[in-house]
Amino acid sequence: MAGLDNVSSTSNDPLAWTPALYRSDGAWIGRMPDGRLGVGTEIEPRVCIADAELIPMWPFMEQPLQTCLDDFSTCWAELITLEYATPLELLSRTLTSAQQSNSPYWRQLAESWLAQMAAIDSRRSRI
């Protein structure tokens, strides 16, 4: 029982790592103890997303953009930071960073997301 009490008090601690969205391979996106967006395991932070030049976000590009927008929007209240005002801003910056990479794989996925983003913008403008 004491372990459960410790877990709940830690999760309410504003200076604790708060994982919010599972990425893949045991990695989570969440709020770092300093309040910035980061990546880590379920129990500990690893690196701030901005310090890592958004590279920890690139695996999300292996999914459709709309899926990621939906997933990030669902948990955005736990993730919102001064760095990224909206899920779309975070994902747009992710796309841009991947476009600038030396990896043809990540650049190709970024191009796919760019096309998906244009389609989403087109649908919104028709409404």
N, C-alpha and C positions, 0 to 999 in steps of 0.2 A: 504493500500500500504506500509506503514512503516513496517508492520510485514513481508512482503515479502522481503523487503530490509534487515531486520535483519537476516532472515533465510539464504539468500544467502551469506551475509558477514560471518556468523558463519560457514557455510559449507566450506568456503575457508580459514578459520582460522586454521593454522597448529596445534594449541593447543586445538582444539575442538574435541569432541567425533565424530567419523565418522562411523556410522553403515554402513555395506556393504553387509551383507548376513543374511537373515532372518533364524533363527534356528527353532523355534516353541514357542508356548505359550507366544507370545509377546516379545521374546528375539531375539536379533540381535548379530552377531559377527561383530566386527569392530575394528578400531584403537582407543586406549585410548588416552587421552590428552598427556600422556607422551611418546606416540609413540609405546607402546607395544600392542599386540593383546589382546582384551578383549571381554566381553559380557555385554550387557546392554539392555535398552529399546530403542525404536526408538529415544528418545530425551535425554537420559542420560546414561553414563557409570555406570556399577555396579562393576565389578571385572576383574582384569587381568587374562587371561587364565592360565598363568604359576603359579601365586600365588594361584589359585584355583586347582592346580594340574591336569589341563585339564578336570576336571569333567564337566564344562559347555559345553564341546565338545561332551560328550557321547551321547546325543540325536541324533546326526548325524548318529550314528551307527544303528539307526532304519531304515535307508535308505540304498540302495545298495551303496557299496564303489564307483563304477564308477560314480554314480549320484553325490556323494559328491565331487569327484575329478573334475568332469566337472563344478559343481557350484563354487567351490573354485578357480579353474583355471580361470574362467570367470572374477572374481572380484579380483584376486590376486594382481594386481597392487595397489589396495587400501588397501590391508592387509599385504603385505610383510613387514617383520620385521627382525631384526638381530636374533631374537629367532628361527624363522622358515624360512628357505631359500626357500622352495617350498611347495605347497599344500600337496604333498605326505609325506614330512617330518612331517608336522603338523598332518596329519591323522595317520601316523605310530606311532607317540608319543601318540596320543589319544588312539589308539588300545592298546599300551603297558600299559598305565595307567589304562585302564579298565581291562586288564588281571590281574593286581595286586590288583584289588578291592576285597572287601569281598562279593560282590553281584553276585550271580549265573547268574542273568539276564544280567548284563553288561559283565561278563566274556563270556557268551554264544554268545552275539552279537560280542564281540571282536574275538572270534574263527571264527565266520562266516566271518568277515572282513579279517581275516588272510587267510582263504581259497580263498576269492575273490582276495586278493592281490597276492597270488601265481598264480592264473589263469591269472591275468593281466601280471605278470612277464613272465609267460610261453608264452603268446601271443607275447609279445615284443621280447623275445629271438628268436622266430621263424621268425620274420621279418628281 
